[in-house]
Every structure is written in structure tokens, then in C-alpha cells.
Amino acid sequence: MSENKEKKFEQLFRAHYKELHRYAYRYLGDSDVAEEVVQQVFLRLWERDWEEQIHTSLKAYLYRAIYNESMNVIKKEQRKLQYQVQEQHRQDFVPAVDESTRDLNEKLQVALAELPEKSRTVFELSRFQEMKYKDIAITLDLSIKTVEGHMSRVLKHLRIELIDYLLSYLYAMNKELLEKYIVGETNELETAMIQNWLEEDAKNKEEYIKMKNMWDSLPKPLVVPDVDVDKAWADFKAVRDSRASDTVVISKKTASVIKWSWWLAASVLILCAVGFYVFDQSHREEMYLSSTGQVRQDSLPDGSVVTLNKNTELAYSSRWTNKNRNVSLKKGEVFFQVHKDKKHPFVIETGKTKITVLGTSFNVRRISDATEVIVSTGLVKVGYANKEVFLRPQQMITIRDNDTLKVEKEPVKDQFYKYYVDRVFDFENTPLQRVVELLNRAYDYKIIIDHSSDQKLLLTAKFEQNSLTEILKVISSTFGLKVNVKDREIHLTR
């Protein structure tokens, strides 16, 4: 063992241990279990020759590993989260007695629940973990501009939902600059500009205090039990050295047994087989993901990113004895962004269809007894009934479980298949009937166009992170239609 390697690893351990423990604790709610999770992640990192094999951001790798290990602990022990950040703080927060403040807080909680998962994650890391944009970008493997975009989207959403309280603020000064100031991300010049603006007019200060109070009334950063990093490092070395010494002892005993007795060779083989099995199991990476009422984005253990549409179930498995990264899509729809690894193909099985890639992005949708595959980038191989079809970007295919003859691939008719990934609808002369089909899938409503002639109306509009109500308002005003709502059914009529 290189002394220099251990010194570097110790520096890495000490630099990240507390923040990783804090991150694990947020999901597990138990300090001791969180410490065990962090130790396991560092042990695996030590054993895999980390300097040579980690090609992505090391910090991003550590956070993803902690998240995956935490989820595995929760899944294996079949227990619910002991710590729900939003709910806990929602219970602890006691609003002021006046009615306007109470109403504001109620609206706040509803607004937070409506945020897309990625934006909410960025917001939580900023608010609950008190992380700067630069650190959030590293953690989530995003650009700083993307992080700023998510935070701007969150605060824009809060402004829209709380417009009655904050209307005058919108016209006071540059809203993005003020948002950055509130979350502590302005530079020296920007801070001076805002302070001058606050001193110009008492009304400016009043509106700033309103916005600041809104921010301060949100759930506060999590209180995490302190941990002893020196003790944690000593424990880590003890476990690591114990693993190494156990390996040496086993090899010595095995050599001794072989010398002394030929009939014990069978036992040795069994021991080796068991050891091999244990080794294989210890190097297995598994993950189960599901989404119910909302879209979910997550990272798999191999670094691939998956976005699950609503009501989707997916299982990931990778073993040392199997070169493939295996995924089973039981139901629903997933957009895959596969981490490139030529030695370990990424294989998805759904229904009677097998999809194989090395590193690419594509969409898979399971529809009753059929599978739809749409390729965004790269090359995808689709196998069924002893046949293979290769798809390139902007090509798609739909395979039914009972298909045995050749199925033709088709060009992708539009880009709306990714609507749930970023919740952006960019309509350009799109027939209203097609618009309604997409909205029905996205929002789980049944929208009906009462007059068949209106189905051919062409809509040109772009919606980003908008609610169904906002979209229907635009459609109504554009075409002069009335919107009648009854339960989960919406009629567009004259």
C-alpha cells in the first residue's frame, strides 16, 4: 500500500466526511446509520482504485453513491423514511397570528409541493444543505447556469403563486438580481447595487422585506448531529485493515489445507465457490425506482441518468460475473441518458423486447402489450422474436409482444415525446387535437374538443413549467373557446 495514496485518501475523507454524513442523514434520519453508509461508500472507493477509475467529478460521484446507498438501506430494511424534511418543518413552523401571514404560509406549502423534482432538489440543496450554486452544480453534475435556471424557475413559481403579496416587487428592480441577493449569490458590485436600491425608497425596502420574509418562512436548514471525523477515520482504517487481513489469513489457511490432506481439496473448492459467490454478491449493484403521481429523475449506480414519467417501475442490476448493465422496465415510460461504457452494454428488457446500447439517449414507453422506442442520440439495437432493428436519431419503432414478422421503423413525427423530461411544450402550428392528446398524457385529465372542426385549429405557443390551467387559458383566449370542467373531464367548446 502506497503511503502517498493513503495520505491523499485521508485528505479526501476528511474534506468530505461531514457533508456526506449530513446528506445521508437527510434521507435516513439516523446519525449512526448515516455514518455506516458513508463508511461503506468510502470503503468501496478505496477498494476500486479511485484515482484511476473515477473519471467524472469525484464530488458528484460521492453524492450519487451516498444517495444510492441510502435508498438501498431504506429498501432492504423495508422501512419508511424516518425524516421527511418538508413535513417535519411544516409541523415545526408556527406562523404569525395575523390572517394574511397564515394565508401566505398555506400558499407557500402548496407552491413548494408543485415544483418539478429537479428544481425542487436544487432548491432543497440551496435551502436545507446551505450549498452555494457552485457546489450544487458539482453535486448534480450540472452547469452553474443550469442551477441558476432552476432556482430562478422556483422563485418565479413562488412569485406567480403569491402574486397578490408580491406584485409591486416585480416592478421595483431586476427580479433575478434581487433573487440572487436573497439566496446569498450576489458579488460585491451586485450587492452594492441592491443596497443602494433599498436606500432609495422606503417602499423598496418594504417589498424586499416581504420577499425576504417569504424566504425566511420556508423550512429551515436541517439540524444534523455533529460527528467526530477523527474517530470516523480511525474506524474506517480498522475496517479496511480487517478486510485486508482476513484475505491474507484465508489464503494461508487454504495453502495449508492443500498440503496436509487431498480429501480436503473438495472443501477448499466449496470454500472458494462460496467466497466467489460472496465476492460476486458484494460487487452487485442494484436499484429499484418507481414513480406514482409525479415525474422522477435519478442517477443509476453506473452514472446513467433516468427520468421516469408518472406511474413507472424500473429495476437496475449489475454484477461482477455479468458484463451487462441490466434494466427491467415493468411498466410506464422512461427517458434514458446512458453513461458510455463499451465494456458493459446497457440492456433493457420490457415485455418481449430487448433494447441494447453502449451510451446514448432515448425514450422507452411500455403500452399495454407493446413497447415504443424513440431515439434522441446515438445508436440503439432493438431485439424481438429473433430479429434485430437498429435505430438512429429521430427514428422510432413500436413492437407488439406477439409480433414475429419484420416491423418497420418510422421517423419521429415531433419532439413532444420528451414533454415530461423538462415539462416544455413548444407548439408551432400544431393541430389542437395533437395538443389535447399531449395534455391528457401530461396532466392525467380527459380533455375533449366538442366540435370536430376545432380539432384542426393550429396552435403556436411555448409553455415552460406551466400548469394546465395556464395552458388552457391561452388556448381559450387564442381560439375563443370556453373551458368547462367537471371532475377529471374538461370540454373545449363554443
RODO-2510 file (C-alpha; in nm, 4 decimals, decimal comma):
residues 494
     n   res          X          Y          Z
     1     m     0,0000     0,0000     0,0000
     2     s     0,1426     0,3377    -0,1019
     3     e     0,1881     0,5810     0,1873
     4     n     0,1197     0,8660    -0,0537
     5     k    -0,2060     0,7020    -0,1637
     6     e    -0,3268     0,6712     0,1958
     7     k    -0,2351     1,0317     0,2706
     8     k    -0,4315     1,1558    -0,0308
     9     f    -0,7251     0,9364     0,0607
    10     e    -0,7242     1,0632     0,4193
    11     q    -0,7357     1,4220     0,2909
    12     l    -1,0286     1,3283     0,0681
    13     f    -1,2043     1,1512     0,3578
    14     r    -1,1643     1,4414     0,5989
    15     a    -1,2647     1,7012     0,3392
    16     h    -1,5965     1,5360     0,2537
    17     y    -1,6992     1,3205     0,5510
    18     k    -1,9167     1,5736     0,7370
    19     e    -2,1048     1,6990     0,4307
    20     l    -2,1680     1,3413     0,3102
    21     h    -2,2910     1,2392     0,6563
    22     r    -2,5222     1,5408     0,6534
    23     y    -2,6528     1,4384     0,3095
    24     a    -2,7161     1,0758     0,4158
    25     y    -2,8784     1,1883     0,7416
    26     r    -3,1292     1,3931     0,5447
    27     y    -3,2678     1,0729     0,3923
    28     l    -3,2164     0,8292     0,6802
    29     g    -3,2854     1,0400     0,9896
    30     d    -3,0426     0,8284     1,1943
    31     s    -2,6886     0,9551     1,2576
    32     d    -2,5364     0,6101     1,3228
    33     v    -2,6886     0,4595     1,0083
    34     a    -2,5755     0,7642     0,8090
    35     e    -2,2170     0,7112     0,9356
    36     e    -2,2299     0,3456     0,8289
    37     v    -2,3490     0,4454     0,4824
    38     v    -2,0677     0,6988     0,4405
    39     q    -1,8100     0,4460     0,5617
    40     q    -1,9331     0,1841     0,3124
    41     v    -1,9073     0,4317     0,0265
    42     f    -1,5506     0,5242     0,1221
    43     l    -1,4547     0,1554     0,1618
    44     r    -1,5782     0,0798    -0,1902
    45     l    -1,3989     0,3862    -0,3206
    46     w    -1,0713     0,2695    -0,1594
    47     e    -1,1061    -0,0827    -0,2993
    48     r    -1,1757     0,0241    -0,6590
    49     d    -0,8503     0,2170    -0,7114
    50     w    -1,0282     0,5509    -0,7061
    51     e    -0,7534     0,7651    -0,8632
    52     e    -0,7605     0,5587    -1,1814
    53     q    -1,1271     0,4680    -1,2204
    54     i    -1,3297     0,7769    -1,1245
    55     h    -1,3445     0,9793    -1,4458
    56     t    -1,6388     1,2039    -1,3559
    57     s    -1,6425     1,4722    -1,0861
    58     l    -1,5337     1,2963    -0,7653
    59     k    -1,7701     1,5055    -0,5546
    60     a    -2,0617     1,4262    -0,7859
    61     y    -1,9692     1,0560    -0,7677
    62     l    -1,9660     1,0625    -0,3859
    63     y    -2,3055     1,2319    -0,3594
    64     r    -2,4615     0,9892    -0,6096
    65     a    -2,3084     0,6949    -0,4227
    66     i    -2,4400     0,8202    -0,0866
    67     y    -2,7861     0,8692    -0,2329
    68     n    -2,7921     0,5209    -0,3901
    69     e    -2,6607     0,3541    -0,0719
    70     s    -2,9185     0,5402     0,1398
    71     m    -3,2002     0,4302    -0,0889
    72     n    -3,0739     0,0708    -0,0708
    73     v    -3,0753     0,0817     0,3103
    74     i    -3,4335     0,2051     0,3103
    75     k    -3,5402    -0,0553     0,0559
    76     k    -3,3621    -0,3538     0,2144
    77     e    -3,4874    -0,2844     0,5646
    78     q    -3,8380    -0,2224     0,4318
    79     r    -3,8868     0,0891     0,6341
    80     k    -4,0272     0,4275     0,5583
    81     l    -3,8178     0,7408     0,5778
    82     q    -3,7788     0,8474     0,9398
    83     y    -3,7200     1,2013     0,8371
    84     q    -3,9360     1,3922     0,5896
    85     v    -3,7791     1,7333     0,5628
    86     q    -4,0764     1,9190     0,4288
    87     e    -4,3335     1,7588     0,6600
    88     q    -4,1170     1,7870     0,9715
    89     h    -4,0513     2,1546     0,9238
    90     r    -4,4081     2,2142     0,8172
    91     q    -4,5167     2,0803     1,1568
    92     d    -4,2484     2,2709     1,3474
    93     f    -4,3156     2,6046     1,1794
    94     v    -4,5578     2,8239     1,3757
    95     p    -4,6890     3,1144     1,1658
    96     a    -4,7647     3,4595     1,2964
    97     v    -5,1125     3,5135     1,4274
    98     d    -5,2416     3,7576     1,1656
    99     e    -5,4597     3,6133     0,8883
   100     s    -5,2532     3,7468     0,5957
   101     t    -4,9373     3,5747     0,7175
   102     r    -5,1249     3,2494     0,7829
   103     d    -5,2707     3,2614     0,4303
   104     l    -4,9263     3,3318     0,2856
   105     n    -4,7787     3,0250     0,4573
   106     e    -5,0583     2,8000     0,3343
   107     k    -4,9994     2,9171    -0,0211
   108     l    -4,6251     2,8657     0,0244
   109     q    -4,6630     2,4997     0,1188
   110     v    -4,8872     2,4304    -0,1813
   111     a    -4,6446     2,6084    -0,4156
   112     l    -4,3473     2,4045    -0,2901
   113     a    -4,5344     2,0776    -0,3428
   114     e    -4,5979     2,1667    -0,7093
   115     l    -4,2306     2,2128    -0,8022
   116     p    -4,0708     1,9734    -1,0573
   117     e    -3,8371     1,7239    -0,8882
   118     k    -3,5107     1,8574    -1,0365
   119     s    -3,5913     2,2186    -0,9481
   120     r    -3,7069     2,1148    -0,6006
   121     t    -3,3795     1,9224    -0,5486
   122     v    -3,1726     2,2295    -0,6413
   123     f    -3,3880     2,4393    -0,4093
   124     e    -3,3527     2,1893    -0,1220
   125     l    -2,9735     2,1761    -0,1559
   126     s    -2,9619     2,5556    -0,1513
   127     r    -3,2072     2,5954     0,1356
   128     f    -3,1644     2,2849     0,3517
   129     q    -2,7994     2,1981     0,2838
   130     e    -2,6962     2,5684     0,2582
   131     m    -2,4910     2,4887    -0,0508
   132     k    -2,3644     2,7517    -0,2933
   133     y    -2,4582     2,7304    -0,6614
   134     k    -2,1074     2,6134    -0,7495
   135     d    -2,1304     2,3186    -0,5077
   136     i    -2,4821     2,2288    -0,6228
   137     a    -2,3568     2,2246    -0,9821
   138     i    -2,0759     1,9843    -0,8881
   139     t    -2,3068     1,7643    -0,6818
   140     l    -2,5738     1,7262    -0,9504
   141     d    -2,3281     1,7314    -1,2422
   142     l    -2,4887     2,0455    -1,3860
   143     s    -2,3549     2,3773    -1,5082
   144     i    -2,3821     2,6774    -1,2750
   145     k    -2,6099     2,8418    -1,5337
   146     t    -2,8438     2,5409    -1,5174
   147     v    -2,8532     2,5629    -1,1361
   148     e    -2,9296     2,9353    -1,1603
   149     g    -3,2052     2,8497    -1,4093
   150     h    -3,3637     2,6006    -1,1695
   151     m    -3,3525     2,8458    -0,8781
   152     s    -3,4937     3,1218    -1,0968
   153     r    -3,7730     2,8836    -1,2018
   154     v    -3,8505     2,8023    -0,8375
   155     l    -3,8659     3,1654    -0,7325
   156     k    -4,0652     3,2565    -1,0423
   157     h    -4,3130     2,9831    -0,9496
   158     l    -4,3370     3,1227    -0,5954
   159     r    -4,3918     3,4725    -0,7323
   160     i    -4,6739     3,3512    -0,9583
   161     e    -4,8412     3,1624    -0,6753
   162     l    -4,8001     3,4543    -0,4337
   163     i    -4,8669     3,7349    -0,6810
   164     d    -5,1219     3,9059    -0,4536
   165     y    -4,8487     3,9630    -0,1973
   166     l    -4,5545     4,0438    -0,4201
   167     l    -4,6922     4,2293    -0,7230
   168     s    -4,5262     4,5642    -0,6589
   169     y    -4,1906     4,3926    -0,6042
   170     l    -4,1854     4,2703    -0,9648
   171     y    -4,1658     4,6231    -1,0997
   172     a    -3,9231     4,7613    -0,8448
   173     m    -3,5942     4,6388    -0,9911
   174     n    -3,4271     4,3490    -1,1720
   175     k    -3,6013     4,0460    -1,0193
   176     e    -3,3235     3,7966    -1,0975
   177     l    -3,0684     4,0171    -0,9229
   178     l    -3,2845     4,0507    -0,6120
   179     e    -3,3408     3,6735    -0,6050
   180     k    -2,9647     3,6152    -0,6137
   181     y    -2,9219     3,8629    -0,3278
   182     i    -3,1827     3,6860    -0,1144
   183     v    -3,0147     3,3456    -0,1553
   184     g    -2,6660     3,4918    -0,0975
   185     e    -2,5244     3,4552    -0,4504
   186     t    -2,4507     3,8176    -0,5492
   187     n    -2,0996     3,9515    -0,5982
   188     e    -1,9658     4,2699    -0,4360
   189     l    -2,0864     4,5045    -0,7123
   190     e    -2,4345     4,3485    -0,7286
   191     t    -2,4689     4,3667    -0,3501
   192     a    -2,3820     4,7374    -0,3571
   193     m    -2,6413     4,7994    -0,6332
   194     i    -2,9166     4,6319    -0,4296
   195     q    -2,8235     4,8129    -0,1092
   196     n    -2,8399     5,1453    -0,2934
   197     w    -3,1823     5,0494    -0,4322
   198     l    -3,3059     4,9632    -0,0825
   199     e    -3,1969     5,3032     0,0490
   200     e    -3,3631     5,4962    -0,2363
   201     d    -3,7233     5,4474    -0,1247
   202     a    -3,8990     5,3116     0,1829
   203     k    -4,1376     5,1209    -0,0456
   204     n    -3,8447     4,9327    -0,1962
   205     k    -3,7417     4,8171     0,1477
   206     e    -4,0992     4,7154     0,2316
   207     e    -4,1233     4,4956    -0,0794
   208     y    -3,7793     4,3481    -0,0153
   209     i    -3,8816     4,2600     0,3426
   210     k    -4,1938     4,0869     0,2046
   211     m    -3,9847     3,8713    -0,0276
   212     k    -3,7202     3,8082     0,2390
   213     n    -3,9875     3,7090     0,4921
   214     m    -4,1249     3,4643     0,2407
   215     w    -3,7792     3,3089     0,2018
   216     d    -3,7175     3,3049     0,5779
   217     s    -4,0547     3,1418     0,6437
   218     l    -3,9612     2,8436     0,4300
   219     p    -3,8374     2,5277     0,6096
   220     k    -3,5037     2,5968     0,7749
   221     p    -3,1795     2,4058     0,7203
   222     l    -3,1682     2,0651     0,8832
   223     v    -3,0051     2,0274     1,2261
   224     v    -2,7644     1,7336     1,1980
   225     p    -2,5877     1,5711     1,4950
   226     d    -2,2166     1,6504     1,4976
   227     v    -1,9752     1,3726     1,4029
   228     d    -1,6162     1,3053     1,5098
   229     v    -1,4143     1,2894     1,1871
   230     d    -1,1016     1,1640     1,3701
   231     k    -1,2964     0,8709     1,5139
   232     a    -1,4622     0,8071     1,1777
   233     w    -1,1212     0,7910     1,0055
   234     a    -0,9874     0,5543     1,2732
   235     d    -1,2954     0,3323     1,2329
   236     f    -1,2551     0,3350     0,8566
   237     k    -0,8893     0,2232     0,8802
   238     a    -0,9791    -0,0513     1,1269
   239     v    -1,2486    -0,1957     0,8997
   240     r    -1,0292    -0,1602     0,5909
   241     d    -0,7313    -0,3319     0,7555
   242     s    -0,9571    -0,6035     0,8953
   243     r    -1,0816    -0,6814     0,5452
   244     a    -0,7251    -0,6962     0,4141
   245     s    -0,6003    -0,9230     0,6979
   246     d    -0,8964    -1,1574     0,6554
   247     t    -0,7953    -1,2054     0,2921
   248     v    -0,4358    -1,2910     0,3897
   249     v    -0,5471    -1,5377     0,6589
   250     i    -0,7811    -1,7182     0,4196
   251     s    -0,5081    -1,7596     0,1589
   252     k    -0,2611    -1,9019     0,4167
   253     k    -0,5155    -2,1473     0,5560
   254     t    -0,6052    -2,2625     0,2079
   255     a    -0,2408    -2,3377     0,1226
   256     s    -0,2009    -2,5328     0,4484
   257     v    -0,5091    -2,7443     0,3881
   258     i    -0,3994    -2,8388     0,0364
   259     k    -0,0613    -2,9578     0,1670
   260     w    -0,1987    -3,1701     0,4505
   261     s    -0,4906    -3,3537     0,3001
   262     w    -0,6011    -3,4300    -0,0535
   263     w    -0,9579    -3,5127     0,0536
   264     l    -0,9996    -3,1618     0,1940
   265     a    -0,9490    -3,0286    -0,1598
   266     a    -1,3226    -3,0591    -0,2136
   267     s    -1,3826    -2,8431     0,0933
   268     v    -1,1397    -2,5884    -0,0383
   269     l    -1,3230    -2,5798    -0,3684
   270     i    -1,6511    -2,5308    -0,1867
   271     l    -1,4939    -2,2565     0,0242
   272     c    -1,3657    -2,0901    -0,2916
   273     a    -1,7045    -2,1211    -0,4543
   274     v    -1,8709    -1,9665    -0,1513
   275     g    -1,6059    -1,6968    -0,1417
   276     f    -1,6573    -1,6288    -0,5121
   277     y    -2,0331    -1,6107    -0,4571
   278     v    -1,9889    -1,3692    -0,1655
   279     f    -1,7478    -1,1603    -0,3738
   280     d    -1,9951    -1,1526    -0,6615
   281     q    -2,2797    -1,0552    -0,4295
   282     s    -2,0722    -0,7831    -0,2633
   283     h    -1,9938    -0,6353    -0,6050
   284     r    -2,3548    -0,6410    -0,7166
   285     e    -2,5189    -0,3035    -0,7673
   286     e    -2,8959    -0,2975    -0,7570
   287     m    -3,1510    -0,0211    -0,7566
   288     y    -3,5291    -0,0108    -0,7731
   289     l    -3,7079     0,3063    -0,8819
   290     s    -4,0758     0,3867    -0,9051
   291     s    -4,2887     0,6945    -0,9598
   292     t    -4,6580     0,7364    -0,8887
   293     g    -4,8175     1,0790    -0,9157
   294     q    -4,5172     1,2774    -1,0341
   295     v    -4,2173     1,2637    -1,2664
   296     r    -3,8921     1,1443    -1,1056
   297     q    -3,5314     1,1931    -1,2206
   298     d    -3,2489     0,9892    -1,0714
   299     s    -2,8974     0,8533    -1,1323
   300     l    -2,8240     0,4824    -1,1611
   301     p    -2,5130     0,3303    -0,9957
   302     d    -2,3260     0,3341    -1,3310
   303     g    -2,3749     0,7108    -1,3713
   304     s    -2,6613     0,6919    -1,6223
   305     v    -2,9480     0,9352    -1,5692
   306     v    -3,3103     0,8231    -1,5956
   307     t    -3,6276     1,0309    -1,5974
   308     l    -3,9356     0,8297    -1,5016
   309     n    -4,2739     0,9503    -1,6179
   310     k    -4,5662     0,9066    -1,3790
   311     n    -4,6678     0,5515    -1,2796
   312     t    -4,3423     0,3863    -1,3830
   313     e    -4,1444     0,0970    -1,2291
   314     l    -3,7817     0,0212    -1,3139
   315     a    -3,5167    -0,2121    -1,1708
   316     y    -3,1383    -0,1908    -1,2308
   317     s    -2,8840    -0,4680    -1,1689
   318     s    -2,5127    -0,5018    -1,2384
   319     r    -2,2950    -0,7971    -1,1271
   320     w    -1,9232    -0,8720    -1,1459
   321     t    -1,9950    -1,2028    -1,3252
   322     n    -2,2190    -1,0391    -1,5862
   323     k    -2,0743    -0,7826    -1,8238
   324     n    -2,4134    -0,6225    -1,8896
   325     r    -2,5844    -0,3428    -1,7044
   326     n    -2,9371    -0,4840    -1,6863
   327     v    -3,2591    -0,2865    -1,6581
   328     s    -3,6116    -0,4207    -1,6335
   329     l    -3,8929    -0,1814    -1,7217
   330     k    -4,2068    -0,3308    -1,5691
   331     k    -4,4436    -0,0523    -1,6700
   332     g    -4,4540     0,3139    -1,7664
   333     e    -4,2163     0,5370    -1,9593
   334     v    -3,8510     0,6338    -1,9124
   335     f    -3,6087     0,8709    -2,0867
   336     f    -3,2593     0,7206    -2,0610
   337     q    -2,9304     0,9127    -2,0785
   338     v    -2,6875     0,6223    -2,0706
   339     h    -2,3328     0,6631    -1,9412
   340     k    -2,0970     0,5376    -2,2135
   341     d    -1,9158     0,2138    -2,1261
   342     k    -1,8071    -0,0016    -2,4217
   343     k    -1,7138    -0,2955    -2,1995
   344     h    -2,0539    -0,3095    -2,0291
   345     p    -2,3545    -0,2818    -2,2632
   346     f    -2,6720    -0,1300    -2,1204
   347     v    -2,9583    -0,3780    -2,1746
   348     i    -3,3279    -0,3045    -2,1132
   349     e    -3,5911    -0,5754    -2,1101
   350     t    -3,9577    -0,4834    -2,1265
   351     g    -4,2353    -0,7154    -2,2398
   352     k    -4,0801    -0,9394    -2,5050
   353     t    -3,8455    -0,6688    -2,6329
   354     k    -3,4743    -0,6286    -2,5560
   355     i    -3,3010    -0,2935    -2,6127
   356     t    -2,9188    -0,2739    -2,6165
   357     v    -2,6996     0,0396    -2,6162
   358     l    -2,3481     0,1468    -2,5173
   359     g    -2,4011     0,5160    -2,4486
   360     t    -2,6863     0,7208    -2,5889
   361     s    -3,0196     0,8877    -2,5064
   362     f    -3,3599     0,7504    -2,5956
   363     n    -3,7184     0,7082    -2,4753
   364     v    -3,8910     0,3774    -2,3932
   365     r    -4,2652     0,3538    -2,3328
   366     r    -4,4491     0,0383    -2,2314
   367     i    -4,8062     0,0463    -2,3710
   368     s    -5,0245    -0,2493    -2,2540
   369     d    -4,8911    -0,5291    -2,4811
   370     a    -4,6404    -0,3217    -2,6818
   371     t    -4,3132    -0,1299    -2,6452
   372     e    -4,2352     0,2030    -2,8130
   373     v    -3,8710     0,3121    -2,8590
   374     i    -3,7684     0,6609    -2,9785
   375     v    -3,4009     0,7539    -3,0233
   376     s    -3,2728     1,1021    -2,9419
   377     t    -2,8954     1,0491    -2,9839
   378     g    -2,6644     0,7586    -3,0715
   379     l    -2,7461     0,4086    -3,1953
   380     v    -2,9966     0,1691    -3,0350
   381     k    -3,0455    -0,2026    -3,1104
   382     v    -3,3981    -0,3383    -3,0590
   383     g    -3,4406    -0,7152    -3,0466
   384     y    -3,7631    -0,9177    -3,0645
   385     a    -3,8629    -1,2678    -3,1865
   386     n    -3,5049    -1,3457    -3,3004
   387     k    -3,4962    -1,0270    -3,5077
   388     e    -3,2919    -0,7074    -3,4667
   389     v    -3,3596    -0,3495    -3,5741
   390     f    -3,1097    -0,0618    -3,5430
   391     l    -3,2477     0,2829    -3,4719
   392     r    -3,0689     0,6139    -3,5267
   393     p    -3,1612     0,9631    -3,4010
   394     q    -3,5154     1,0764    -3,4852
   395     q    -3,6271     0,7200    -3,5599
   396     m    -3,8819     0,5151    -3,3665
   397     i    -4,0412     0,1725    -3,3596
   398     t    -4,3375     0,0116    -3,1838
   399     i    -4,3075    -0,3626    -3,1153
   400     r    -4,6088    -0,5656    -3,0035
   401     d    -4,5432    -0,8677    -2,7811
   402     n    -4,6908    -1,1034    -3,0417
   403     d    -4,5012    -0,9561    -3,3392
   404     t    -4,2983    -1,2216    -3,5242
   405     l    -4,2687    -1,0584    -3,8659
   406     k    -4,0485    -0,7640    -3,9540
   407     v    -4,1654    -0,4331    -3,8038
   408     e    -4,0688    -0,1180    -3,9928
   409     k    -3,9050     0,1745    -3,8151
   410     e    -4,0579     0,5178    -3,8648
   411     p    -3,9418     0,8794    -3,8493
   412     v    -4,0315     1,0643    -3,5268
   413     k    -4,3231     1,2926    -3,6117
   414     d    -4,2442     1,5558    -3,3466
   415     q    -4,0313     1,6140    -3,0360
   416     f    -4,3151     1,6061    -2,7832
   417     y    -4,2268     1,2574    -2,6607
   418     k    -3,9860     1,4255    -2,4134
   419     y    -4,2517     1,6572    -2,2699
   420     y    -4,2238     1,5072    -1,9201
   421     v    -3,8435     1,5400    -1,9022
   422     d    -3,8331     1,9204    -1,8899
   423     r    -4,2090     1,9988    -1,8996
   424     v    -4,1672     2,2188    -2,2070
   425     f    -4,4300     2,2293    -2,4827
   426     d    -4,3089     2,4190    -2,7884
   427     f    -4,6073     2,4163    -3,0227
   428     e    -4,5609     2,5505    -3,3757
   429     n    -4,8674     2,5244    -3,5973
   430     t    -4,9641     2,2151    -3,4001
   431     p    -5,3201     2,0841    -3,4538
   432     l    -5,5327     2,1338    -3,1442
   433     q    -5,6191     1,7624    -3,1420
   434     r    -5,2461     1,6763    -3,1043
   435     v    -5,2121     1,9413    -2,8313
   436     v    -5,5002     1,7836    -2,6390
   437     e    -5,3506     1,4316    -2,6721
   438     l    -5,0281     1,5536    -2,5110
   439     l    -5,2014     1,7461    -2,2342
   440     n    -5,4119     1,4409    -2,1480
   441     r    -5,0959     1,2337    -2,1021
   442     a    -4,9090     1,5039    -1,9138
   443     y    -5,1767     1,6107    -1,6666
   444     d    -5,3989     1,2989    -1,6311
   445     y    -5,7137     1,4775    -1,7431
   446     k    -5,9571     1,3845    -2,0198
   447     i    -5,9809     1,6899    -2,2454
   448     i    -6,2485     1,6756    -2,5131
   449     i    -6,2882     1,9074    -2,8132
   450     d    -6,6647     1,9262    -2,8566
   451     h    -6,6670     2,0437    -3,2200
   452     s    -6,4700     1,8322    -3,4692
   453     s    -6,3890     2,1393    -3,6810
   454     d    -6,1913     2,2838    -3,3871
   455     q    -5,9593     1,9806    -3,3808
   456     k    -5,7733     2,1204    -3,6846
   457     l    -5,7066     2,4622    -3,5316
   458     l    -5,3311     2,5326    -3,5334
   459     l    -5,1634     2,6471    -3,2113
   460     t    -4,8298     2,8288    -3,1929
   461     a    -4,7180     2,8842    -2,8342
   462     k    -4,4401     2,7821    -2,5949
   463     f    -4,5106     2,6670    -2,2396
   464     e    -4,2345     2,6082    -1,9838
   465     q    -4,3244     2,4565    -1,6461
   466     n    -4,6799     2,5889    -1,6799
   467     s    -4,9857     2,4496    -1,5048
   468     l    -5,2734     2,3014    -1,7057
   469     t    -5,4904     2,5961    -1,6011
   470     e    -5,2428     2,8435    -1,7523
   471     i    -5,2214     2,6462    -2,0787
   472     l    -5,5995     2,6193    -2,1118
   473     k    -5,6334     2,9951    -2,0564
   474     v    -5,4025     3,0587    -2,3541
   475     i    -5,5913     2,8096    -2,5741
   476     s    -5,9241     2,9623    -2,4717
   477     s    -5,8178     3,3206    -2,5461
   478     t    -5,6397     3,2251    -2,8719
   479     f    -5,9356     3,0449    -3,0305
   480     g    -6,2272     3,1985    -2,8410
   481     l    -6,3193     2,8670    -2,6785
   482     k    -6,4933     2,8081    -2,3471
   483     v    -6,3472     2,5724    -2,0875
   484     n    -6,5967     2,3625    -1,8927
   485     v    -6,4587     2,1407    -1,6145
   486     k    -6,6377     1,8513    -1,4497
   487     d    -6,4336     1,6220    -1,2230
   488     r    -6,1422     1,4906    -1,4362
   489     e    -6,3128     1,5808    -1,7675
   490     i    -6,2572     1,9107    -1,9492
   491     h    -6,4577     2,0267    -2,2509
   492     l    -6,3334     2,2832    -2,5007
   493     t    -6,6488     2,4200    -2,6540
   494     r    -6,8041     2,7216    -2,8231
***
